Amino acid sequence: MSAAAALMVALAAMTGLSQFHRAALGVVAPDLAADLALTPAVLGAANGMFFAALLVAQIPVGIALDRAGPRRTVAALAGLAVAGAGWQALATDGTTLLAARFVLGLGSAASFMAAVVLCARWHSGAAMTLALSRVFAVSQMGILLAGAPLAALAGLLGWRGALGGSALLTAACGVLWWRLVRDDPPDRPPPHREAETLKQALLGQVSIWRLPGLARVLSMHLVAYAAAATVIGLWAGPYLAEVHGLDAAGRGWALAAMGAAMPAGLLLLGPLERMAGSRRPIVTAGAALAVATLAALALWHGAPLGAALMLLVLLVLFSAYPVLVVAEGRSLFPDHLVGRGATTVNLAQVLGSALLPMLVGAVVGLFPEAGGVRPEAAYRAGFGVLGAALALGLAGWLLLPRGAAR
């Protein structure tokens, strides 16, 4: 296997693992909530804690990626990810589940940004965007694994056994990462990187925040990924269970269909960008279509199961565009600050991914249960909140000043 192919395998495995952990609660959420007596708000907070940990870790992770390199940074955090994955399987109440999800999030904090940094080091220009799109497309296997396969394993071992198995998977991916990843291509020597003091590292971080056009990118990235991730990672499962009566296996297949839609959308981005000649109109169109899909889910009273599934799959398909927002952000900052720049852009994503699940959980929780389940109106209100948040992000993308791409 060539070094470039080995790198792609490792990147796909580690980013796919992060996707798996983000979405893993979706299938087992109803059983987990029943066993631990979790309210919708606590269940939403459990998923949000994963992203809260990513948020806390982004600035130190960005500095570590630039100074220590992606290989050592991700490997060091893998131990925390294994501990968090195992701990959530042993949770006895909402508090321990929240803590376990936070530790798991810390362990996963560098996975996606390491992919951005490594793709930028190994490729340039359009080749970098293509490599990043391919990594993110293949990483969606993590969401597929968190669908029907995880549901089947939960059916055999219970939700504790299924989540415990994810700790073993996490350990295996950490070993694979250490064996396969190199920070720089073997056909050229690593560039000279000046040693930085802590003060210089922090000043480099400050310079990122001053870049023109960053606010526009952050506005979009705050909600672009988070809107779809909130649905597929947490609320699609309870919605399909309580409104449409799907069992764990049915929910697993539904989430698998949603997971398959994301790589399909990602693989379309390259041809669409070549046709449009720019990534910006593709981002605008993708966000607008996602808003329309969420609006349909919010406004369609009594939508049949087939229509609801179609809308959920389309939401994920239309939500492939955030990788182009990442590329737009990457074009704003210089090469020696690629780690800090990428994690700064990612701050917006993880902030939105932490807040939106909790916001939807609070909204859904406002509606009292009837016969042990939440009414359809509760979930429609949740979809409406997500649609409104995404519409605000789109407005920022369209109206805020643009920066000069490098």
C-alpha positions as CSV (number, residue, x, y, z in Angstrom):
1,M,0.0,0.0,0.0
2,S,1.4,3.4,-0.9
3,A,1.9,6.1,1.8
4,A,-0.9,8.2,0.2
5,A,-3.3,5.2,0.2
6,A,-2.4,4.4,3.8
7,L,-3.1,7.9,4.8
8,M,-6.5,7.9,3.2
9,V,-7.4,4.6,5.0
10,A,-6.4,6.0,8.4
11,L,-8.2,9.3,7.8
12,A,-11.4,7.5,6.7
13,A,-11.2,5.2,9.7
14,M,-10.6,7.9,12.3
15,T,-13.1,10.4,10.9
16,G,-15.6,7.6,10.4
17,L,-15.2,6.6,14.0
18,S,-16.0,10.2,15.0
19,Q,-19.1,10.1,12.9
20,F,-20.1,6.8,14.5
21,H,-19.8,8.3,18.0
22,R,-21.7,11.4,17.0
23,A,-24.6,9.3,15.7
24,A,-24.5,6.2,18.0
25,L,-27.2,7.4,20.4
26,G,-29.8,7.8,17.7
27,V,-30.6,4.1,17.4
28,V,-30.4,3.2,21.1
29,A,-31.9,6.5,22.4
30,P,-35.4,5.1,23.2
31,D,-34.0,2.1,25.1
32,L,-31.3,4.1,26.8
33,A,-33.9,6.8,27.8
34,A,-36.2,4.2,29.3
35,D,-33.5,2.4,31.3
36,L,-32.0,5.5,32.7
37,A,-35.2,7.5,33.0
38,L,-34.0,10.4,30.8
39,T,-36.1,13.3,29.8
40,P,-35.9,14.7,26.2
41,A,-33.9,17.6,27.6
42,V,-31.3,15.3,29.2
43,L,-31.2,13.1,26.1
44,G,-30.5,16.1,24.0
45,A,-27.8,17.3,26.4
46,A,-26.1,13.9,26.3
47,N,-25.5,14.3,22.6
48,G,-24.7,18.0,23.0
49,M,-22.0,17.2,25.6
50,F,-20.0,15.4,22.9
51,F,-20.0,18.6,20.9
52,A,-19.4,20.8,24.0
53,A,-16.2,18.8,24.6
54,L,-15.1,19.4,20.9
55,L,-15.8,23.1,21.5
56,V,-13.6,23.3,24.6
57,A,-10.8,21.4,22.9
58,Q,-10.6,23.2,19.6
59,I,-8.1,26.0,20.4
60,P,-5.6,23.7,22.2
61,V,-6.1,21.1,19.5
62,G,-5.3,23.6,16.8
63,I,-2.1,24.6,18.5
64,A,-1.2,21.0,19.0
65,L,-1.8,20.2,15.3
66,D,0.5,22.9,14.2
67,R,3.2,22.3,16.8
68,A,3.2,18.5,17.5
69,G,1.6,17.3,14.3
70,P,-1.6,15.4,13.6
71,R,-0.1,11.9,14.1
72,R,0.9,12.5,17.7
73,T,-2.1,14.7,18.6
74,V,-4.8,12.3,17.5
75,A,-2.9,9.2,18.9
76,A,-2.7,10.9,22.3
77,L,-6.4,11.7,22.4
78,A,-7.4,8.2,21.3
79,G,-6.9,6.9,24.9
80,L,-9.5,9.4,26.1
81,A,-11.9,8.3,23.4
82,V,-11.6,4.7,24.5
83,A,-12.3,5.6,28.1
84,G,-15.3,7.7,27.2
85,A,-16.8,5.0,24.9
86,G,-16.5,2.4,27.6
87,W,-17.8,4.7,30.3
88,Q,-21.0,5.5,28.5
89,A,-21.8,1.8,28.3
90,L,-21.6,1.7,32.1
91,A,-23.8,4.8,32.7
92,T,-26.3,4.4,35.5
93,D,-28.0,7.8,35.3
94,G,-28.1,10.9,33.2
95,T,-25.2,12.5,35.0
96,T,-22.7,9.7,34.3
97,L,-23.9,9.5,30.7
98,L,-23.3,13.3,30.3
99,A,-19.8,12.9,31.7
100,A,-19.0,9.9,29.5
101,R,-20.1,11.7,26.4
102,F,-17.9,14.7,27.3
103,V,-14.8,12.5,27.7
104,L,-15.6,10.8,24.5
105,G,-15.9,14.1,22.8
106,L,-12.5,15.2,24.1
107,G,-11.0,12.1,22.7
108,S,-12.5,12.8,19.3
109,A,-11.7,16.5,19.2
110,A,-8.8,16.3,16.7
111,S,-10.1,13.7,14.2
112,F,-11.8,15.9,11.6
113,M,-9.4,18.8,11.9
114,A,-6.4,16.4,11.5
115,A,-7.9,15.3,8.2
116,V,-8.1,19.0,7.1
117,V,-4.5,19.6,8.1
118,L,-3.1,16.4,6.5
119,C,-5.0,16.9,3.3
120,A,-3.6,20.5,3.2
121,R,-0.1,19.2,3.8
122,W,-0.3,16.4,1.2
123,H,-2.3,18.2,-1.5
124,S,-2.9,21.7,-2.7
125,G,-5.6,23.6,-4.6
126,A,-8.4,21.5,-6.1
127,A,-6.6,18.3,-5.2
128,M,-6.9,19.3,-1.5
129,T,-10.7,19.8,-1.8
130,L,-11.1,16.5,-3.7
131,A,-9.1,14.6,-1.1
132,L,-11.0,16.1,1.7
133,S,-14.4,15.4,0.0
134,R,-13.3,11.8,-0.5
135,V,-12.3,11.4,3.2
136,F,-15.5,12.9,4.4
137,A,-17.6,10.8,2.0
138,V,-16.0,7.5,3.1
139,S,-16.2,8.6,6.8
140,Q,-20.0,8.4,6.4
141,M,-19.6,4.7,6.9
142,G,-19.4,5.6,10.5
143,I,-23.0,6.8,10.3
144,L,-24.0,3.6,8.5
145,L,-22.4,1.6,11.2
146,A,-24.3,3.5,13.8
147,G,-27.6,2.5,12.0
148,A,-28.6,-1.1,11.3
149,P,-25.4,-2.8,12.5
150,L,-25.5,-1.0,15.8
151,A,-29.2,-1.8,16.1
152,A,-28.6,-5.4,15.4
153,L,-25.8,-5.6,18.0
154,A,-28.0,-3.8,20.5
155,G,-30.7,-6.4,19.9
156,L,-28.2,-9.2,20.7
157,L,-26.2,-7.6,23.6
158,G,-28.5,-4.7,24.7
159,W,-27.5,-1.1,24.4
160,R,-24.7,-1.4,27.0
161,G,-23.1,-4.2,25.1
162,A,-23.4,-2.3,21.8
163,L,-21.8,0.8,23.2
164,G,-19.2,-1.2,25.0
165,G,-18.2,-2.8,21.7
166,S,-17.6,0.8,20.4
167,A,-14.7,1.1,22.9
168,L,-13.0,-1.8,21.3
169,L,-13.5,-0.4,17.9
170,T,-12.1,2.9,19.1
171,A,-8.9,1.2,20.4
172,A,-8.4,-0.6,17.1
173,C,-8.7,2.7,15.1
174,G,-6.2,4.3,17.4
175,V,-3.6,1.6,16.7
176,L,-4.4,1.8,12.9
177,W,-3.8,5.6,13.0
178,W,-0.4,5.3,14.7
179,R,0.8,2.7,12.2
180,L,-0.4,4.3,9.0
181,V,-0.2,8.1,9.4
182,R,2.8,10.3,8.5
183,D,2.5,14.1,8.9
184,D,4.2,14.9,5.6
185,P,4.5,13.1,2.2
186,P,7.5,10.8,1.9
187,D,8.6,12.2,-1.5
188,R,9.5,15.6,-0.1
189,P,11.2,16.6,3.2
190,P,9.1,18.1,5.9
191,P,9.1,21.9,5.6
192,H,11.0,23.8,8.3
193,R,8.7,24.9,11.0
194,E,9.9,27.5,13.4
195,A,9.6,26.6,17.1
196,E,7.0,28.7,18.8
197,T,6.7,30.0,22.3
198,L,3.4,29.7,23.9
199,K,2.9,33.5,23.5
200,Q,3.7,33.2,19.8
201,A,1.2,30.3,19.4
202,L,-1.5,32.3,21.1
203,L,-0.8,35.4,19.0
204,G,-1.1,33.2,15.9
205,Q,-4.5,32.2,17.1
206,V,-5.5,35.8,17.6
207,S,-4.4,36.7,14.0
208,I,-6.9,34.1,12.7
209,W,-9.8,35.9,14.4
210,R,-8.8,39.1,12.6
211,L,-9.1,37.7,9.1
212,P,-11.6,39.4,6.8
213,G,-14.4,37.2,5.7
214,L,-14.2,34.8,8.7
215,A,-17.5,36.0,10.2
216,R,-19.3,35.0,7.1
217,V,-17.8,31.5,7.1
218,L,-18.5,31.1,10.9
219,S,-22.1,32.1,10.4
220,M,-22.7,29.3,7.9
221,H,-20.6,26.7,9.7
222,L,-22.4,27.3,13.0
223,V,-25.5,25.6,11.7
224,A,-24.6,24.0,8.3
225,Y,-23.5,20.6,9.7
226,A,-25.3,20.9,13.1
227,A,-28.8,21.0,11.6
228,A,-28.6,17.6,9.9
229,A,-26.4,16.1,12.6
230,T,-29.0,17.0,15.2
231,V,-31.6,15.0,13.3
232,I,-29.6,12.0,12.2
233,G,-27.5,11.8,15.4
234,L,-30.3,12.1,17.9
235,W,-33.8,13.1,17.1
236,A,-34.6,11.0,14.0
237,G,-34.6,7.8,16.1
238,P,-37.2,9.0,18.7
239,Y,-39.3,10.7,16.0
240,L,-39.5,7.5,13.9
241,A,-40.2,5.5,17.1
242,E,-42.8,7.7,18.7
243,V,-44.6,9.2,15.7
244,H,-44.3,6.3,13.2
245,G,-43.9,3.3,15.5
246,L,-40.7,1.9,14.1
247,D,-38.8,-0.6,16.2
248,A,-35.0,-0.6,16.7
249,A,-34.4,-2.6,13.4
250,G,-36.6,-0.3,11.4
251,R,-34.9,2.8,12.9
252,G,-31.6,1.3,12.1
253,W,-32.5,0.8,8.4
254,A,-33.9,4.3,8.2
255,L,-30.8,5.8,9.7
256,A,-28.7,3.7,7.4
257,A,-30.5,5.2,4.4
258,M,-29.9,8.7,5.8
259,G,-26.2,7.8,6.3
260,A,-25.9,6.6,2.7
261,A,-27.3,9.9,1.4
262,M,-24.3,11.9,2.8
263,P,-21.5,10.3,0.8
264,A,-23.7,10.5,-2.3
265,G,-24.0,14.2,-1.8
266,L,-20.2,14.6,-1.0
267,L,-19.2,12.8,-4.2
268,L,-21.4,15.2,-6.2
269,L,-19.6,18.2,-4.8
270,G,-16.6,18.0,-7.1
271,P,-18.5,17.8,-10.4
272,L,-20.9,20.5,-9.2
273,E,-18.0,22.9,-8.2
274,R,-16.5,22.4,-11.7
275,M,-19.8,23.1,-13.4
276,A,-20.5,26.2,-11.2
277,G,-16.9,27.5,-11.3
278,S,-17.2,28.4,-7.6
279,R,-18.1,26.7,-4.3
280,R,-20.1,29.6,-3.1
281,P,-23.4,29.1,-5.1
282,I,-23.3,25.4,-4.2
283,V,-23.2,26.3,-0.5
284,T,-26.1,28.7,-0.9
285,A,-28.2,26.2,-2.8
286,G,-27.5,23.3,-0.4
287,A,-28.4,25.4,2.6
288,A,-31.6,26.7,1.0
289,L,-32.8,23.2,0.0
290,A,-32.1,21.9,3.6
291,V,-34.1,24.8,5.0
292,A,-37.0,23.9,2.7
293,T,-36.8,20.2,3.7
294,L,-36.9,21.1,7.4
295,A,-39.8,23.4,6.8
296,A,-41.7,20.6,5.1
297,L,-41.1,18.3,8.1
298,A,-42.2,21.1,10.4
299,L,-45.4,22.1,8.5
300,W,-46.7,18.7,7.2
301,H,-49.2,17.5,9.8
302,G,-49.6,13.7,9.6
303,A,-46.9,13.1,7.0
304,P,-47.0,9.4,6.1
305,L,-43.9,7.3,7.0
306,G,-42.7,7.1,3.4
307,A,-42.8,10.8,2.9
308,A,-41.2,11.5,6.3
309,L,-38.3,9.1,5.4
310,M,-37.9,10.7,2.0
311,L,-37.6,14.2,3.6
312,L,-35.1,12.9,6.2
313,V,-32.9,11.4,3.5
314,L,-33.1,14.5,1.4
315,L,-32.1,16.6,4.3
316,V,-28.9,14.6,4.7
317,L,-28.3,14.6,0.9
318,F,-28.6,18.4,0.7
319,S,-26.4,18.8,3.8
320,A,-23.2,17.6,2.2
321,Y,-22.1,21.2,1.4
322,P,-20.4,22.0,4.8
323,V,-17.1,20.5,3.4
324,L,-17.1,23.4,0.9
325,V,-17.6,25.8,3.8
326,V,-14.4,24.2,5.4
327,A,-12.6,24.7,2.1
328,E,-13.8,28.4,1.9
329,G,-12.4,28.9,5.4
330,R,-9.1,27.2,4.5
331,S,-8.7,29.7,1.7
332,L,-8.6,32.5,4.2
333,F,-5.6,31.7,6.3
334,P,-1.8,31.1,5.6
335,D,-0.2,27.7,5.5
336,H,1.7,28.0,8.8
337,L,-1.5,28.5,10.7
338,V,-3.5,25.8,9.0
339,G,-4.2,23.9,12.2
340,R,-5.3,26.9,14.1
341,G,-7.3,28.2,11.2
342,A,-9.1,24.9,10.6
343,T,-10.0,24.5,14.3
344,T,-11.2,28.1,14.5
345,V,-13.6,27.4,11.7
346,N,-14.6,24.2,13.4
347,L,-15.4,26.1,16.6
348,A,-18.5,27.3,15.0
349,Q,-19.5,23.8,13.9
350,V,-19.1,22.2,17.3
351,L,-20.8,25.1,19.1
352,G,-23.8,24.7,16.9
353,S,-23.7,20.9,17.2
354,A,-23.6,21.3,21.0
355,L,-26.4,23.9,21.2
356,L,-28.9,22.7,18.6
357,P,-29.5,19.2,20.1
358,M,-30.2,20.8,23.5
359,L,-32.4,23.5,22.0
360,V,-34.5,20.9,20.1
361,G,-34.6,18.7,23.3
362,A,-35.9,21.7,25.3
363,V,-38.6,22.4,22.6
364,V,-39.7,18.8,22.3
365,G,-39.9,18.6,26.1
366,L,-42.4,21.4,26.2
367,F,-45.0,19.0,24.9
368,P,-46.5,16.6,27.5
369,E,-46.5,12.9,26.8
370,A,-49.7,11.2,25.7
371,G,-49.7,7.4,26.3
372,G,-46.0,7.4,27.1
373,V,-44.9,9.1,23.8
374,R,-44.5,12.7,22.7
375,P,-47.0,14.0,20.1
376,E,-46.1,14.6,16.5
377,A,-46.4,18.4,17.2
378,A,-43.4,18.2,19.5
379,Y,-41.1,16.9,16.8
380,R,-42.5,19.2,14.1
381,A,-41.7,22.1,16.4
382,G,-38.1,20.7,16.8
383,F,-37.8,20.6,13.0
384,G,-39.1,24.1,12.8
385,V,-36.4,25.4,15.2
386,L,-33.7,23.7,13.2
387,G,-35.0,25.2,9.9
388,A,-35.1,28.7,11.5
389,A,-31.5,28.4,12.8
390,L,-30.3,27.2,9.4
391,A,-32.1,30.1,7.7
392,L,-30.3,32.6,9.9
393,G,-26.9,31.0,9.1
394,L,-27.7,31.3,5.4
395,A,-28.6,35.0,5.8
396,G,-25.2,35.5,7.4
397,W,-23.5,33.7,4.5
398,L,-25.2,35.9,2.0
399,L,-25.0,39.2,3.7
400,L,-21.7,39.4,5.7
401,P,-18.5,40.7,4.0
402,R,-16.4,38.2,2.0
403,G,-12.7,37.7,2.5
404,A,-10.0,37.3,-0.2
405,A,-9.2,33.7,-0.9
406,R,-5.6,32.7,-0.9
